[in-house]
Amino acid sequence: MIGADAIVKCLEEEGVEYVFGYPGVAICPFYNSILDSKIRTILIRTEQNAAHAASGLARVSGKVGVCAVTSGPGATNVITGIATAFADSIPLICITGQVNSTLLGSDVFQEADITGAVESFVKYSYLVKNVNDIPRIFKEAFYIASTGRKGPVLIDVPIDIQNAEMKKFTYPETVSMRTYKPTVKGNMVQIKKVAAELEKAKRPIICAGGGVLLSEGEGELRRFAEKHKIPVVSTMMGIGAMPTEHPLYFGMVGNNGKPYANRAMNESDLLIMVGARVADRAVNQPDLITENKVLIHIDVDPAEIGKNVGPAIPLVGDAKHIFEDLLEQDFSCEHQEWISSLAGYRNTMEPKRKPNAAYVDPAGFITMLSEKMQEDGIYVADVGQNQIWSCGYHIVKKGKFLTSGGMGTMGYSIPAAMGAKLADRKRQVVAVCGDGSFQMSMMELATMRQHNIPVKIVVLKNNYLGMVREYQHYTYKDNYSVVDLSGSPDLEKLSAAYDMKFLRLENMEHAEKVLDEFLKEEESVLLECMIDPMDLVR
C-alpha cells in the first residue's frame, strides 16, 4: 500500500461518501487510488467551490465534508472556501497535494506554503512528512474538525509521500491528544446559576447562534423555550434554530435584523447568548447587552466567551448538552406580560416596504417561495441584498437555512447547494443569489449537469452589486463606483448552453404560477427575477 491508497482507506474508515475537488499533478496519486474506492469524486469547476460544496454537505449531513485539490494555485484558490468554513465553524478536511518533500523551500513549479498561508483560517494543519503517519494524522484531523468548536483542518501531502510504500496500515480506533480536550458537558454549578437567574428574571431572552445548529441542539432549545415560555431571537447563522412562525421566535437581530428583535434584546433583563460570537454584525454595540441585564454566554469555544464582552455567567459546553441539563433543572418562571409586549412590538415594528409594482418584490417573492417549498426544504442564500432579504422573509419550517455569515463570501450558494443536495437527494434544495454572486459560481452549472445534481437556482437580477450600491447610496449620496453589472450574460441563453430549464419573472403578477412551475419538477431550473435596481433592504 502506498500513501495515496492509505489516504483513501482513511476516508473510507471515516464513512466519507463524496470528495469535491480539482486534480493536478501533485494530487494525482490520490485521485488515481480513489478510482478503486466506492467514494464518489465530484469535479468542481474552481477550487474555492470545492470547499463550499463540502461545507453544504457537512451542514446538512452533520458529517465532515472533504475536498482535495492540487498544489500551488489549486491550494491557494481553496483558501477562501476554507476561511468561509472557519468563520462559520463548519467541519471540513481539506487535502492538498504538495511538491516533492525534498524540494520544499526551493520555489519549484507550483510550490506554495499552504500550511503557513491558512494558519489563521484553520483549526489545525498538517504537513505529512512520513507516509506511516497518514492513518494517525487523518484520525486526528477528523476528530479535531468534528469536535468542540467545529472547523476546517488542512492536510498537505507531498507527492513523494503519496507514492511512498507503507509498512503496515492500521487505522487508530481512538484519539488521544494531550493538547486538545474540548469541553462538551457544561459545569453543573454554572448551570444551576443560570436556572437561579432565570427564576428571578422578568424579561429573559435567548439569542441563538449557529452553534445551536452545529450541535444539533434545536430540539432541546425549543423544548426549553416552550417549557419556560422564554422568547428567542437569533443571529444570521442561528436562523432555523426555531421555526420562523413559532410564537416564541422574534426574528434575527443585528444591523440588518428585525427592529423588534433588536428592541427585545435591548429591553431584556436577562440575555442568554448561546453558540454565538458577540460580533459586530449581530451586536454592533456590545456594551448594550450588558447594560441593566444579566448576560449568560454559552459556547463550546472558551476563547469566544469574554472576547468582546464580559458575561455575568460564562458557561463552556455544547449547546445540545447544556439545554439537556437545563431541562432537568427544577425551577419555574412566568413571562406572559413580557411575551405580550414583544408580540405587540412585532405587530407594530415590522418594516413597511413600498415595492415597485413594475418589478418582482424580493420580500414578497421570497415569502411566497418559502410557503411553496417542501416543509423540510433547504434554502441556501448567497451574499448581498439577496441574503438580507432572505434572512428577513424566508420562512423556515422543518428545513434548513444555509448562508455564509461570518465571512460573507459571494458565490457560496450554488456550490453549497450542490453539497446539500448530495447530502440528502430526497430533499428540495433552492439556491438564491444575486446576479453578481451568480456570476462568481455559474461555472458550477457544468458540475450540476455532469454529476446530475438537481438544484433549483433563483437569480434576483438588478444589474448592480446591490449591497455595495446601497451602501454608496447612503454613504456617498448616490455617487456609484464600480457596481454596474452591465455586460452580464443572457441567462436564458446560458441556461440553454447547460441544457437547463429557464424561467423568467418580470413582476409579481404571475409569481405564483411561475413558482409552481419552478418547484414542481425534480430537475434543475434557473429562475431569473427582475428586481428594481434601486430597491433597498432597509
One Martini backbone bead per residue (centre of mass of N, CA, C, O) as a GRO file, in nm:
protein
  538
    1MET     BB    1   0.096   0.037   0.023
    2ILE     BB    2   0.033   0.360  -0.039
    3GLY     BB    3  -0.037   0.673   0.056
    4ALA     BB    4  -0.286   0.711  -0.126
    5ASP     BB    5  -0.433   0.458  -0.028
    6ALA     BB    6  -0.444   0.545   0.270
    7ILE     BB    7  -0.623   0.790   0.238
    8VAL     BB    8  -0.866   0.638   0.126
    9LYS     BB    9  -0.896   0.447   0.368
   10CYS     BB   10  -0.955   0.669   0.575
   11LEU     BB   11  -1.215   0.771   0.442
   12GLU     BB   12  -1.364   0.505   0.467
   13GLU     BB   13  -1.347   0.485   0.780
   14GLU     BB   14  -1.522   0.773   0.792
   15GLY     BB   15  -1.764   0.758   0.572
   16VAL     BB   16  -1.699   0.868   0.299
   17GLU     BB   17  -1.874   0.968  -0.014
   18TYR     BB   18  -1.740   1.258  -0.080
   19VAL     BB   19  -1.524   1.435  -0.322
   20PHE     BB   20  -1.412   1.758  -0.367
   21GLY     BB   21  -1.248   1.869  -0.681
   22TYR     BB   22  -0.905   1.922  -0.828
   23PRO     BB   23  -0.673   1.825  -1.035
   24GLY     BB   24  -0.318   1.742  -1.019
   25VAL     BB   25  -0.014   1.625  -1.003
   26ALA     BB   26   0.017   1.643  -0.675
   27ILE     BB   27  -0.282   1.462  -0.660
   28CYS     BB   28  -0.287   1.204  -0.847
   29PRO     BB   29  -0.244   0.958  -0.664
   30PHE     BB   30  -0.512   0.989  -0.518
   31TYR     BB   31  -0.701   0.986  -0.775
   32ASN     BB   32  -0.611   0.699  -0.853
   33SER     BB   33  -0.693   0.543  -0.590
   34ILE     BB   34  -1.008   0.627  -0.585
   35LEU     BB   35  -1.103   0.437  -0.819
   36ASP     BB   36  -1.116   0.179  -0.600
   37SER     BB   37  -1.359   0.330  -0.484
   38LYS     BB   38  -1.686   0.432  -0.360
   39ILE     BB   39  -1.601   0.704  -0.374
   40ARG     BB   40  -1.713   1.010  -0.479
   41THR     BB   41  -1.625   1.224  -0.740
   42ILE     BB   42  -1.625   1.590  -0.767
   43LEU     BB   43  -1.599   1.804  -1.032
   44ILE     BB   44  -1.497   2.104  -1.000
   45ARG     BB   45  -1.443   2.439  -1.148
   46THR     BB   46  -1.339   2.558  -0.863
   47GLU     BB   47  -1.179   2.536  -0.566
   48GLN     BB   48  -1.349   2.703  -0.373
   49ASN     BB   49  -1.612   2.521  -0.429
   50ALA     BB   50  -1.519   2.267  -0.282
   51ALA     BB   51  -1.557   2.382   0.003
   52HIS     BB   52  -1.854   2.470  -0.026
   53ALA     BB   53  -1.968   2.188  -0.088
   54ALA     BB   54  -1.864   2.055   0.172
   55SER     BB   55  -2.024   2.244   0.355
   56GLY     BB   56  -2.312   2.170   0.264
   57LEU     BB   57  -2.287   1.873   0.343
   58ALA     BB   58  -2.220   1.913   0.645
   59ARG     BB   59  -2.481   2.086   0.726
   60VAL     BB   60  -2.681   1.842   0.656
   61SER     BB   61  -2.534   1.567   0.767
   62GLY     BB   62  -2.306   1.616   1.010
   63LYS     BB   63  -2.055   1.579   0.857
   64VAL     BB   64  -1.754   1.564   0.708
   65GLY     BB   65  -1.607   1.749   0.476
   66VAL     BB   66  -1.447   1.692   0.143
   67CYS     BB   67  -1.137   1.807  -0.006
   68ALA     BB   68  -0.932   1.808  -0.324
   69VAL     BB   69  -0.616   1.948  -0.418
   70THR     BB   70  -0.366   2.105  -0.547
   71SER     BB   71  -0.104   2.279  -0.581
   72GLY     BB   72  -0.067   2.602  -0.538
   73PRO     BB   73  -0.334   2.732  -0.693
   74GLY     BB   74  -0.519   2.520  -0.576
   75ALA     BB   75  -0.464   2.593  -0.278
   76THR     BB   76  -0.513   2.903  -0.289
   77ASN     BB   77  -0.809   2.891  -0.396
   78VAL     BB   78  -0.928   2.740  -0.127
   79ILE     BB   79  -0.907   2.952   0.103
   80THR     BB   80  -1.186   3.090   0.098
   81GLY     BB   81  -1.340   2.830   0.177
   82ILE     BB   82  -1.196   2.790   0.446
   83ALA     BB   83  -1.263   3.066   0.575
   84THR     BB   84  -1.569   3.027   0.562
   85ALA     BB   85  -1.577   2.777   0.748
   86PHE     BB   86  -1.435   2.901   0.993
   87ALA     BB   87  -1.639   3.136   1.050
   88ASP     BB   88  -1.884   2.892   1.074
   89SER     BB   89  -1.794   2.614   1.190
   90ILE     BB   90  -1.705   2.399   0.962
   91PRO     BB   91  -1.650   2.063   0.889
   92LEU     BB   92  -1.324   2.005   0.742
   93ILE     BB   93  -1.132   1.837   0.482
   94CYS     BB   94  -0.820   1.951   0.341
   95ILE     BB   95  -0.661   1.834   0.056
   96THR     BB   96  -0.316   1.874  -0.040
   97GLY     BB   97  -0.101   1.896  -0.268
   98GLN     BB   98   0.261   1.845  -0.307
   99VAL     BB   99   0.562   1.876  -0.346
  100ASN     BB  100   0.843   1.747  -0.315
  101SER     BB  101   0.996   1.727  -0.010
  102THR     BB  102   1.295   1.786  -0.122
  103LEU     BB  103   1.181   2.083  -0.254
  104LEU     BB  104   1.121   2.239  -0.022
  105GLY     BB  105   1.201   2.585  -0.061
  106SER     BB  106   1.276   2.612  -0.395
  107ASP     BB  107   1.055   2.732  -0.586
  108VAL     BB  108   0.889   2.546  -0.739
  109PHE     BB  109   0.660   2.426  -0.924
  110GLN     BB  110   0.375   2.474  -0.749
  111GLU     BB  111   0.470   2.620  -0.488
  112ALA     BB  112   0.313   2.634  -0.154
  113ASP     BB  113   0.261   2.761   0.171
  114ILE     BB  114  -0.025   2.642   0.296
  115THR     BB  115   0.005   2.615   0.603
  116GLY     BB  116   0.083   2.914   0.638
  117ALA     BB  117  -0.157   3.055   0.484
  118VAL     BB  118  -0.395   2.907   0.685
  119GLU     BB  119  -0.345   2.957   0.991
  120SER     BB  120  -0.605   3.166   1.043
  121PHE     BB  121  -0.830   2.930   0.898
  122VAL     BB  122  -0.766   2.697   1.110
  123LYS     BB  123  -0.751   2.458   1.351
  124TYR     BB  124  -0.555   2.277   1.165
  125SER     BB  125  -0.229   2.153   1.046
  126TYR     BB  126  -0.065   1.939   0.795
  127LEU     BB  127   0.261   1.798   0.722
  128VAL     BB  128   0.354   1.527   0.549
  129LYS     BB  129   0.663   1.327   0.617
  130ASN     BB  130   0.526   1.038   0.679
  131VAL     BB  131   0.355   0.773   0.564
  132ASN     BB  132   0.296   0.633   0.856
  133ASP     BB  133   0.113   0.893   0.958
  134ILE     BB  134  -0.162   0.898   0.813
  135PRO     BB  135  -0.369   0.761   1.004
  136ARG     BB  136  -0.330   0.950   1.244
  137ILE     BB  137  -0.386   1.220   1.105
  138PHE     BB  138  -0.678   1.157   1.008
  139LYS     BB  139  -0.800   1.094   1.280
  140GLU     BB  140  -0.739   1.370   1.405
  141ALA     BB  141  -0.872   1.553   1.195
  142PHE     BB  142  -1.165   1.454   1.230
  143TYR     BB  143  -1.178   1.517   1.532
  144ILE     BB  144  -1.118   1.821   1.522
  145ALA     BB  145  -1.344   1.907   1.316
  146SER     BB  146  -1.600   1.754   1.499
  147THR     BB  147  -1.509   1.907   1.761
  148GLY     BB  148  -1.621   2.127   1.939
  149ARG     BB  149  -1.525   2.374   1.753
  150LYS     BB  150  -1.581   2.363   1.450
  151GLY     BB  151  -1.367   2.284   1.153
  152PRO     BB  152  -1.095   2.324   0.959
  153VAL     BB  153  -0.862   2.085   0.807
  154LEU     BB  154  -0.527   2.060   0.695
  155ILE     BB  155  -0.368   1.839   0.438
  156ASP     BB  156  -0.034   1.809   0.342
  157VAL     BB  157   0.081   1.613   0.044
  158PRO     BB  158   0.335   1.496  -0.086
  159ILE     BB  159   0.400   1.309  -0.364
  160ASP     BB  160   0.613   1.111  -0.236
  161ILE     BB  161   0.421   1.022  -0.006
  162GLN     BB  162   0.197   0.905  -0.186
  163ASN     BB  163   0.421   0.693  -0.323
  164ALA     BB  164   0.488   0.564  -0.069
  165GLU     BB  165   0.563   0.300   0.126
  166MET     BB  166   0.407   0.101   0.354
  167LYS     BB  167   0.422  -0.107   0.613
  168LYS     BB  168   0.134  -0.052   0.778
  169PHE     BB  169  -0.218  -0.061   0.805
  170THR     BB  170  -0.359   0.132   1.086
  171TYR     BB  171  -0.652   0.229   1.226
  172PRO     BB  172  -0.745   0.415   1.464
  173GLU     BB  173  -0.986   0.407   1.729
  174THR     BB  174  -0.842   0.644   1.879
  175VAL     BB  175  -0.805   0.965   2.052
  176SER     BB  176  -0.497   1.127   2.193
  177MET     BB  177  -0.470   1.472   2.293
  178ARG     BB  178  -0.313   1.667   2.513
  179THR     BB  179  -0.395   1.965   2.367
  180TYR     BB  180  -0.699   1.827   2.306
  181LYS     BB  181  -0.995   1.907   2.523
  182PRO     BB  182  -1.304   1.926   2.476
  183THR     BB  183  -1.592   2.080   2.592
  184VAL     BB  184  -1.933   1.965   2.649
  185LYS     BB  185  -1.997   1.970   2.935
  186GLY     BB  186  -2.139   2.145   3.171
  187ASN     BB  187  -2.124   2.323   3.450
  188MET     BB  188  -2.333   2.270   3.717
  189VAL     BB  189  -2.299   2.531   3.873
  190GLN     BB  190  -2.366   2.719   3.630
  191ILE     BB  191  -2.645   2.600   3.566
  192LYS     BB  192  -2.772   2.677   3.840
  193LYS     BB  193  -2.731   2.981   3.800
  194VAL     BB  194  -2.914   3.010   3.558
  195ALA     BB  195  -3.174   2.912   3.693
  196ALA     BB  196  -3.178   3.132   3.915
  197GLU     BB  197  -3.195   3.377   3.722
  198LEU     BB  198  -3.453   3.292   3.570
  199GLU     BB  199  -3.642   3.303   3.819
  200LYS     BB  200  -3.599   3.627   3.845
  201ALA     BB  201  -3.681   3.695   3.572
  202LYS     BB  202  -3.890   3.910   3.351
  203ARG     BB  203  -3.691   3.953   3.065
  204PRO     BB  204  -3.614   3.704   2.891
  205ILE     BB  205  -3.355   3.590   2.650
  206ILE     BB  206  -3.271   3.415   2.347
  207CYS     BB  207  -2.961   3.387   2.160
  208ALA     BB  208  -2.923   3.220   1.859
  209GLY     BB  209  -2.674   3.039   1.710
  210GLY     BB  210  -2.491   2.825   1.511
  211GLY     BB  211  -2.421   2.625   1.750
  212VAL     BB  212  -2.699   2.493   1.770
  213LEU     BB  213  -2.687   2.350   1.491
  214LEU     BB  214  -2.408   2.206   1.520
  215SER     BB  215  -2.525   2.040   1.784
  216GLU     BB  216  -2.824   1.960   1.744
  217GLY     BB  217  -3.012   2.169   1.957
  218GLU     BB  218  -3.302   2.260   1.869
  219GLY     BB  219  -3.494   2.082   2.037
  220GLU     BB  220  -3.392   2.170   2.320
  221LEU     BB  221  -3.441   2.470   2.293
  222ARG     BB  222  -3.744   2.455   2.235
  223ARG     BB  223  -3.830   2.308   2.494
  224PHE     BB  224  -3.721   2.521   2.688
  225ALA     BB  225  -3.881   2.765   2.584
  226GLU     BB  226  -4.164   2.633   2.623
  227LYS     BB  227  -4.153   2.557   2.925
  228HIS     BB  228  -4.063   2.885   3.008
  229LYS     BB  229  -4.145   3.109   2.816
  230ILE     BB  230  -3.897   3.191   2.611
  231PRO     BB  231  -3.774   3.403   2.412
  232VAL     BB  232  -3.648   3.419   2.061
  233VAL     BB  233  -3.348   3.484   1.898
  234SER     BB  234  -3.121   3.554   1.616
  235THR     BB  235  -2.883   3.499   1.421
  236MET     BB  236  -2.799   3.433   1.112
  237MET     BB  237  -2.679   3.139   1.188
  238GLY     BB  238  -2.958   3.077   1.371
  239ILE     BB  239  -3.135   3.019   1.152
  240GLY     BB  240  -3.363   2.748   1.255
  241ALA     BB  241  -3.375   2.699   1.563
  242MET     BB  242  -3.648   2.828   1.489
  243PRO     BB  243  -3.936   2.859   1.376
  244THR     BB  244  -4.046   3.139   1.228
  245GLU     BB  245  -4.369   3.092   1.336
  246HIS     BB  246  -4.305   3.092   1.620
  247PRO     BB  247  -4.431   3.255   1.899
  248LEU     BB  248  -4.118   3.274   2.034
  249TYR     BB  249  -4.023   3.409   1.768
  250PHE     BB  250  -3.828   3.736   1.686
  251GLY     BB  251  -3.585   3.705   1.508
  252MET     BB  252  -3.333   3.889   1.372
  253VAL     BB  253  -3.041   4.031   1.458
  254GLY     BB  254  -2.910   4.346   1.387
  255ASN     BB  255  -2.850   4.558   1.131
  256ASN     BB  256  -3.054   4.348   0.943
  257GLY     BB  257  -3.272   4.316   1.136
  258LYS     BB  258  -3.522   4.322   1.349
  259PRO     BB  259  -3.638   4.572   1.540
  260TYR     BB  260  -3.785   4.387   1.755
  261ALA     BB  261  -3.538   4.213   1.822
  262ASN     BB  262  -3.354   4.437   1.928
  263ARG     BB  263  -3.548   4.541   2.145
  264ALA     BB  264  -3.569   4.280   2.305
  265MET     BB  265  -3.268   4.265   2.381
  266ASN     BB  266  -3.246   4.550   2.517
  267GLU     BB  267  -3.501   4.498   2.733
  268SER     BB  268  -3.374   4.289   2.874
  269ASP     BB  269  -3.267   4.122   3.192
  270LEU     BB  270  -3.197   3.846   3.028
  271LEU     BB  271  -2.915   3.701   2.845
  272ILE     BB  272  -2.883   3.427   2.615
  273MET     BB  273  -2.588   3.335   2.470
  274VAL     BB  274  -2.582   3.084   2.202
  275GLY     BB  275  -2.357   3.000   1.973
  276ALA     BB  276  -2.226   3.306   1.983
  277ARG     BB  277  -2.092   3.574   1.873
  278VAL     BB  278  -2.000   3.906   1.974
  279ALA     BB  279  -2.063   4.057   1.692
  280ASP     BB  280  -2.118   4.325   1.480
  281ARG     BB  281  -2.367   4.212   1.314
  282ALA     BB  282  -2.538   4.152   1.585
  283VAL     BB  283  -2.339   4.345   1.783
  284ASN     BB  284  -2.248   4.683   1.762
  285GLN     BB  285  -2.306   4.721   2.096
  286PRO     BB  286  -2.191   4.546   2.354
  287ASP     BB  287  -2.280   4.719   2.606
  288LEU     BB  288  -2.594   4.674   2.576
  289ILE     BB  289  -2.583   4.354   2.678
  290THR     BB  290  -2.505   4.462   2.993
  291GLU     BB  291  -2.719   4.665   3.036
  292ASN     BB  292  -2.941   4.595   3.275
  293LYS     BB  293  -2.814   4.290   3.266
  294VAL     BB  294  -2.792   3.943   3.233
  295LEU     BB  295  -2.511   3.768   3.109
  296ILE     BB  296  -2.520   3.465   2.915
  297HIS     BB  297  -2.247   3.258   2.799
  298ILE     BB  298  -2.268   3.004   2.546
  299ASP     BB  299  -1.980   2.792   2.467
  300VAL     BB  300  -1.749   2.566   2.329
  301ASP     BB  301  -1.562   2.825   2.309
  302PRO     BB  302  -1.371   2.987   2.539
  303ALA     BB  303  -1.259   3.225   2.354
  304GLU     BB  304  -1.546   3.372   2.317
  305ILE     BB  305  -1.560   3.420   2.611
  306GLY     BB  306  -1.500   3.762   2.661
  307LYS     BB  307  -1.389   3.894   2.395
  308ASN     BB  308  -1.625   4.140   2.370
  309VAL     BB  309  -1.777   4.044   2.643
  310GLY     BB  310  -1.871   4.031   2.981
  311PRO     BB  311  -2.005   3.787   3.162
  312ALA     BB  312  -2.174   3.681   3.441
  313ILE     BB  313  -2.218   3.385   3.293
  314PRO     BB  314  -2.010   3.141   3.218
  315LEU     BB  315  -2.053   2.865   2.958
  316VAL     BB  316  -1.902   2.569   2.885
  317GLY     BB  317  -2.042   2.415   2.589
  318ASP     BB  318  -2.274   2.225   2.446
  319ALA     BB  319  -2.586   2.309   2.362
  320LYS     BB  320  -2.731   2.041   2.386
  321HIS     BB  321  -2.627   1.966   2.673
  322ILE     BB  322  -2.715   2.218   2.823
  323PHE     BB  323  -3.027   2.189   2.767
  324GLU     BB  324  -3.057   1.917   2.894
  325ASP     BB  325  -2.979   2.018   3.180
  326LEU     BB  326  -3.188   2.251   3.204
  327LEU     BB  327  -3.444   2.065   3.181
  328GLU     BB  328  -3.371   1.931   3.476
  329GLN     BB  329  -3.441   2.182   3.611
  330ASP     BB  330  -3.603   2.313   3.909
  331PHE     BB  331  -3.810   2.564   3.774
  332SER     BB  332  -3.986   2.884   3.771
  333CYS     BB  333  -4.162   3.095   3.523
  334GLU     BB  334  -4.306   3.425   3.428
  335HIS     BB  335  -4.376   3.590   3.081
  336GLN     BB  336  -4.643   3.705   2.950
  337GLU     BB  337  -4.603   4.013   2.942
  338TRP     BB  338  -4.346   4.007   2.771
  339ILE     BB  339  -4.464   3.858   2.525
  340SER     BB  340  -4.685   4.065   2.464
  341SER     BB  341  -4.495   4.298   2.405
  342LEU     BB  342  -4.344   4.162   2.167
  343ALA     BB  343  -4.594   4.117   1.991
  344GLY     BB  344  -4.645   4.421   1.961
  345TYR     BB  345  -4.383   4.492   1.821
  346ARG     BB  346  -4.422   4.308   1.576
  347ASN     BB  347  -4.689   4.454   1.474
  348THR     BB  348  -4.551   4.765   1.466
  349MET     BB  349  -4.224   4.706   1.350
  350GLU     BB  350  -4.266   4.621   1.077
  351PRO     BB  351  -4.144   4.673   0.791
  352LYS     BB  352  -4.229   4.902   0.533
  353ARG     BB  353  -4.303   4.833   0.210
  354LYS     BB  354  -4.254   4.985  -0.141
  355PRO     BB  355  -4.308   4.836  -0.406
  356ASN     BB  356  -4.241   4.790  -0.741
  357ALA     BB  357  -4.479   4.677  -0.970
  358ALA     BB  358  -4.270   4.637  -1.222
  359TYR     BB  359  -4.153   4.433  -1.015
  360VAL     BB  360  -4.001   4.223  -0.812
  361ASP     BB  361  -4.066   4.139  -0.485
  362PRO     BB  362  -3.843   4.001  -0.279
  363ALA     BB  363  -4.010   3.960  -0.024
  364GLY     BB  364  -4.265   3.830  -0.146
  365PHE     BB  365  -4.119   3.607  -0.303
  366ILE     BB  366  -3.976   3.461  -0.065
  367THR     BB  367  -4.230   3.393   0.089
  368MET     BB  368  -4.367   3.229  -0.136
  369LEU     BB  369  -4.143   3.023  -0.172
  370SER     BB  370  -4.151   2.913   0.119
  371GLU     BB  371  -4.449   2.815   0.116
  372LYS     BB  372  -4.389   2.611  -0.140
  373MET     BB  373  -4.197   2.462  -0.003
  374GLN     BB  374  -4.083   2.217   0.149
  375GLU     BB  375  -4.066   2.162   0.482
  376ASP     BB  376  -3.751   2.030   0.440
  377GLY     BB  377  -3.622   2.244   0.297
  378ILE     BB  378  -3.335   2.398   0.129
  379TYR     BB  379  -3.194   2.718   0.194
  380VAL     BB  380  -2.964   2.912  -0.014
  381ALA     BB  381  -2.782   3.191   0.062
  382ASP     BB  382  -2.624   3.445  -0.034
  383VAL     BB  383  -2.457   3.754  -0.101
  384GLY     BB  384  -2.632   4.042  -0.010
  385GLN     BB  385  -2.939   4.144  -0.059
  386ASN     BB  386  -3.045   3.854  -0.079
  387GLN     BB  387  -2.969   3.779   0.214
  388ILE     BB  388  -3.145   3.985   0.368
  389TRP     BB  389  -3.412   3.903   0.248
  390SER     BB  390  -3.393   3.609   0.336
  391CYS     BB  391  -3.372   3.656   0.644
  392GLY     BB  392  -3.653   3.826   0.656
  393TYR     BB  393  -3.856   3.616   0.452
  394HIS     BB  394  -3.788   3.346   0.528
  395ILE     BB  395  -3.947   3.025   0.595
  396VAL     BB  396  -3.894   2.816   0.857
  397LYS     BB  397  -3.971   2.493   0.930
  398LYS     BB  398  -3.803   2.182   0.876
  399GLY     BB  399  -3.556   2.308   0.770
  400LYS     BB  400  -3.290   2.489   0.603
  401PHE     BB  401  -3.045   2.760   0.657
  402LEU     BB  402  -2.802   2.879   0.428
  403THR     BB  403  -2.491   3.064   0.488
  404SER     BB  404  -2.258   3.336   0.480
  405GLY     BB  405  -2.172   3.504   0.771
  406GLY     BB  406  -1.873   3.566   0.868
  407MET     BB  407  -1.751   3.627   0.563
  408GLY     BB  408  -1.927   3.690   0.316
  409THR     BB  409  -1.938   3.487   0.048
  410MET     BB  410  -1.942   3.509  -0.265
  411GLY     BB  411  -2.069   3.214  -0.432
  412TYR     BB  412  -2.187   2.997  -0.220
  413SER     BB  413  -2.474   2.872  -0.298
  414ILE     BB  414  -2.433   2.666  -0.527
  415PRO     BB  415  -2.220   2.471  -0.405
  416ALA     BB  416  -2.372   2.427  -0.136
  417ALA     BB  417  -2.625   2.307  -0.270
  418MET     BB  418  -2.487   2.062  -0.388
  419GLY     BB  419  -2.397   1.940  -0.119
  420ALA     BB  420  -2.683   1.924   0.004
  421LYS     BB  421  -2.801   1.731  -0.209
  422LEU     BB  422  -2.595   1.496  -0.160
  423ALA     BB  423  -2.677   1.454   0.142
  424ASP     BB  424  -3.003   1.485   0.029
  425ARG     BB  425  -3.190   1.394  -0.242
  426LYS     BB  426  -3.492   1.421  -0.120
  427ARG     BB  427  -3.437   1.717  -0.095
  428GLN     BB  428  -3.508   2.037  -0.132
  429VAL     BB  429  -3.305   2.272  -0.332
  430VAL     BB  430  -3.235   2.628  -0.287
  431ALA     BB  431  -3.081   2.888  -0.468
  432VAL     BB  432  -3.004   3.231  -0.368
  433CYS     BB  433  -2.919   3.504  -0.588
  434GLY     BB  434  -2.738   3.726  -0.744
  435ASP     BB  435  -2.587   3.850  -1.031
  436GLY     BB  436  -2.310   3.857  -0.895
  437SER     BB  437  -2.288   3.580  -0.744
  438PHE     BB  438  -2.353   3.400  -0.984
  439GLN     BB  439  -2.082   3.480  -1.148
  440MET     BB  440  -1.895   3.326  -0.928
  441SER     BB  441  -2.061   3.015  -0.992
  442MET     BB  442  -2.170   2.932  -1.288
  443MET     BB  443  -1.972   2.695  -1.360
  444GLU     BB  444  -2.143   2.478  -1.180
  445LEU     BB  445  -2.346   2.384  -1.395
  446ALA     BB  446  -2.160   2.160  -1.498
  447THR     BB  447  -2.158   1.989  -1.241
  448MET     BB  448  -2.460   1.939  -1.225
  449ARG     BB  449  -2.472   1.794  -1.498
  450GLN     BB  450  -2.253   1.571  -1.473
  451HIS     BB  451  -2.375   1.472  -1.162
  452ASN     BB  452  -2.671   1.503  -1.114
  453ILE     BB  453  -2.758   1.801  -0.957
  454PRO     BB  454  -3.071   1.907  -0.851
  455VAL     BB  455  -3.089   2.254  -0.860
  456LYS     BB  456  -3.236   2.541  -0.754
  457ILE     BB  457  -3.230   2.870  -0.920
  458VAL     BB  458  -3.209   3.207  -0.802
  459VAL     BB  459  -3.213   3.528  -0.974
  460LEU     BB  460  -3.160   3.848  -0.853
  461LYS     BB  461  -3.209   4.106  -1.089
  462ASN     BB  462  -3.035   4.453  -1.100
  463ASN     BB  463  -2.745   4.527  -1.232
  464TYR     BB  464  -2.607   4.506  -0.941
  465LEU     BB  465  -2.418   4.566  -0.658
  466GLY     BB  466  -2.645   4.613  -0.426
  467MET     BB  467  -2.503   4.653  -0.145
  468VAL     BB  468  -2.298   4.864  -0.241
  469ARG     BB  469  -2.494   5.061  -0.366
  470GLU     BB  470  -2.643   5.118  -0.099
  471TYR     BB  471  -2.401   5.230   0.051
  472GLN     BB  472  -2.349   5.460  -0.159
  473HIS     BB  473  -2.621   5.596  -0.122
  474TYR     BB  474  -2.575   5.675   0.183
  475THR     BB  475  -2.261   5.769   0.189
  476TYR     BB  476  -2.234   5.904  -0.139
  477LYS     BB  477  -2.491   6.013  -0.271
  478ASP     BB  478  -2.498   5.834  -0.548
  479ASN     BB  479  -2.184   5.765  -0.585
  480TYR     BB  480  -2.101   5.543  -0.814
  481SER     BB  481  -1.866   5.250  -0.782
  482VAL     BB  482  -1.820   4.956  -0.929
  483VAL     BB  483  -2.157   4.829  -0.970
  484ASP     BB  484  -2.192   4.775  -1.268
  485LEU     BB  485  -2.336   4.484  -1.461
  486SER     BB  486  -2.260   4.529  -1.731
  487GLY     BB  487  -2.232   4.233  -1.942
  488SER     BB  488  -2.412   4.030  -1.871
  489PRO     BB  489  -2.558   3.748  -1.922
  490ASP     BB  490  -2.780   3.554  -2.087
  491LEU     BB  491  -2.966   3.331  -1.906
  492GLU     BB  492  -3.114   3.177  -2.125
  493LYS     BB  493  -2.864   3.095  -2.291
  494LEU     BB  494  -2.706   2.969  -2.061
  495SER     BB  495  -2.908   2.745  -1.997
  496ALA     BB  496  -2.896   2.614  -2.276
  497ALA     BB  497  -2.591   2.541  -2.264
  498TYR     BB  498  -2.675   2.347  -1.996
  499ASP     BB  499  -2.953   2.215  -2.024
  500MET     BB  500  -3.156   2.429  -1.878
  501LYS     BB  501  -3.413   2.537  -1.726
  502PHE     BB  502  -3.611   2.840  -1.798
  503LEU     BB  503  -3.709   3.134  -1.606
  504ARG     BB  504  -3.923   3.434  -1.598
  505LEU     BB  505  -3.969   3.728  -1.377
  506GLU     BB  506  -4.102   4.056  -1.385
  507ASN     BB  507  -4.341   4.016  -1.174
  508MET     BB  508  -4.612   3.941  -0.945
  509GLU     BB  509  -4.850   3.843  -1.123
  510HIS     BB  510  -4.701   3.534  -1.192
  511ALA     BB  511  -4.560   3.403  -0.941
  512GLU     BB  512  -4.720   3.149  -0.867
  513LYS     BB  513  -4.698   3.000  -1.137
  514VAL     BB  514  -4.387   3.000  -1.163
  515LEU     BB  515  -4.324   2.855  -0.894
  516ASP     BB  516  -4.469   2.595  -0.957
  517GLU     BB  517  -4.286   2.527  -1.199
  518PHE     BB  518  -4.010   2.543  -1.050
  519LEU     BB  519  -4.092   2.306  -0.820
  520LYS     BB  520  -4.221   2.042  -0.957
  521GLU     BB  521  -3.950   1.955  -1.050
  522GLU     BB  522  -3.646   1.783  -1.008
  523GLU     BB  523  -3.503   1.948  -1.185
  524SER     BB  524  -3.319   2.187  -1.302
  525VAL     BB  525  -3.360   2.547  -1.235
  526LEU     BB  526  -3.375   2.880  -1.379
  527LEU     BB  527  -3.460   3.186  -1.205
  528GLU     BB  528  -3.549   3.504  -1.322
  529CYS     BB  529  -3.554   3.813  -1.132
  530MET     BB  530  -3.685   4.128  -1.156
  531ILE     BB  531  -3.524   4.403  -1.004
  532ASP     BB  532  -3.513   4.689  -0.858
  533PRO     BB  533  -3.224   4.874  -0.869
  534MET     BB  534  -3.335   5.069  -0.608
  535ASP     BB  535  -3.362   4.871  -0.405
  536LEU     BB  536  -3.399   4.811  -0.048
  537VAL     BB  537  -3.342   4.660   0.268
  538ARG     BB  538  -3.406   4.968   0.434
   0.00000   0.00000   0.00000
